[in-house]
Amino acid sequence: MGRLLLLCLLYEFLSTPGGKLLVKLALRKWSDSVVRDPLRDETYFKTYLESENDSIDEFKDLLKVIIAERGIEDDGVQSGFISLNTYHFNKLNAMYSGGVPLENIRDFISEVIDSMENAWNGVHYLQMLWLLSIGIMLEIDDSDFVRLEKLIRTYELKDALIDFLLSSRGLSSNESNCPLLHKDPYQHLFNLIYLDDQKQQIQKLQEYLEFHWYDGHEDTGWHDSHHHWDAIYTGYWSYESGAVAKIFGLDDSSLKDLPYYPYEMVHYKE
């Protein structure tokens, strides 16, 4: 009888606004703890992230010593900054793949930007594309967006897709005169920007993800990395697809289980 009464009281509580909020928060926390990339398990990503954290700490300590001895302009220091930046991006991608809570990923972005300010020179297009896209989905502070925009202007990265992402935060004109620097595969994504019908936009986005995104990156170092014997895989995610969907407010429910689509990140705070 006591157990039945307890269950009734619990049911009544969960039916209240406070109870519903508690359930929602619990489900969100559970969702954020589940591995998002099915190509590796929780143990893999946990071990990988521990290794990247150790590497980041070691490189930071080493760079402090070298800077003190040789100065920040030393070639070895600059090479160290580039390596450290790579570790940061590996960690960022693996955090999402491994199911790290979105708030933790959001908190890490400022540190990634710190690293980019020491290492990025306009060459690594994907790094900027990914960070802008993640920043849009996770609604990072304007101050961090301005830091990215400053890097883009400093190194004169002129690209229509980058400008479109910046314009969503008021940092660039809506009408870019720049070409697409990498038409394969991004032209297939960029085409949907000019469509007025959201169903057509979703269809184009699905086609981009299914037929163009992965093959369009076969010249990258991470392509097919899931086949590698060493633990170098961090996950495959088309962050720019999620950013475009969020900017247009698309009903992306049909894309939820589609490979490469960062659905949870698109729906941050929902």
C-alpha positions, -999 to +999 in steps of 0.1 A: +000+000+000+029+023+009+046+017-025+013+024-043+009+057-025+045+066-033+040+059-070+008+079-071+026+109-054+055+106-079+030+105-108+013+136-095+046+154-092+058+145-127+025+159-140+033+193-126+053+220-146+083+214-122+081+177-126+079+179-164+110+203-164+129+178-143+121+150-167+131+171-197+165+180-180+171+144-171+164+133-207+187+160-221+215+149-198+210+113-207+209+122-244+241+142-241+259+112-225+252+088-253+279+083-280+267+102-311+289+085-336+281+048-341+315+039-357+332+039-323+321+031-287+321+050-255+354+035-243+372+045-275+361+082-273+368+083-236+403+070-241+409+092-271+398+124-253+420+116-223+450+112-247+442+145-265+439+163-231+473+149-221+488+160-254+474+195-251+487+199-216+522+186-226+524+209-256+513+240-236+540+233-210+566+227-237+557+258-255+561+279-224+596+266-220+606+272-256+590+307-257+610+316-226+642+304-242+638+315-279+609+340-280+575+336-295+586+343-331+608+311-332+600+287-360+598+258-335+572+278-314+551+285-345+552+248-354+542+240-319+512+263-321+501+245-353+503+211-336+485+224-305+457+238-327+453+204-344+449+187-310+423+212-301+403+205-333+407+168-328+393+171-293+364+194-304+352+169-330+357+139-307+338+156-279+306+158-301+311+123-314+317+108-279+285+123-264+300+151-243+273+175-232+267+204-255+273+229-228+308+215-222+315+217-259+303+253-260+326+262-230+356+247-249+352+269-280+369+299-265+400+278-259+399+266-295+397+302-307+427+311-284+446+283-302+435+295-336+447+330-329+482+316-325+482+292-354+456+299-380+469+317-411+440+315-435+450+282-451+429+257-432+395+265-446+377+236-429+388+247-394+372+281-398+341+266-415+336+241-387+341+266-359+318+292-374+292+265-379+295+251-344+294+286-330+261+293-348+245+261-336+257+265-300+250+302-300+284+313-288+290+349-275+293+377-300+327+385-287+340+351-298+324+355-332+341+388-336+375+371-328+368+347-357+357+374-380+389+393-373+410+363-383+390+360-415+396+396-424+433+396-413+441+367-436+417+378-463+397+346-465+371+355-491+344+329-496+307+330-502+298+303-477+320+318-449+303+352-456+269+337-454+276+322-420+290+355-408+260+374-421+238+352-398+254+370-369+254+404-385+292+404-393+289+404-431+266+416-459+238+392-468+249+396-504+284+383-508+304+391-540+329+364-532+330+331-550+329+297-534+365+287-528+356+250-528+327+243-551+331+206-546+312+198-524+299+231-511+281+243-542+255+216-535+248+231-501+251+267-512+224+262-538+197+257-512+203+292-497+185+308-526+154+285-525+122+299-510+105+266-503+117+249-471+107+214-483+130+219-513+157+232-490+154+200-468+155+179-499+187+196-512+203+193-477+195+156-476+210+152-511+241+170-500+246+148-470+238+115-488+257+120-521+282+149-518+295+157-484+317+127-476+330+120-511+337+157-515+363+155-487+383+126-499+414+148-501+414+155-463+435+137-438+405+124-419+387+108-448+383+071-443+402+074-409+377+050-394+395+022-413+428+031-397+444+007-371+456+036-350+433+057-328+431+087-351+393+087-358+373+116-343+340+114-362+324+125-394+302+156-391+289+181-416+287+210-392+279+235-420+248+215-428+235+220-393+244+257-392+224+263-425+194+243-411+195+264-379+198+297-397+168+290-418+148+273-390+142+242-411+121+213-400+149+188-400+131+159-383+136+138-415+174+143-411+177+133-375+192+098-381+211+107-413+248+101-412+270+132-408+241+154-397+247+170-362+210+170-352+215+174-314+238+204-320+212+220-343+187+217-315+208+231-287+187+246-259+155+229-272 
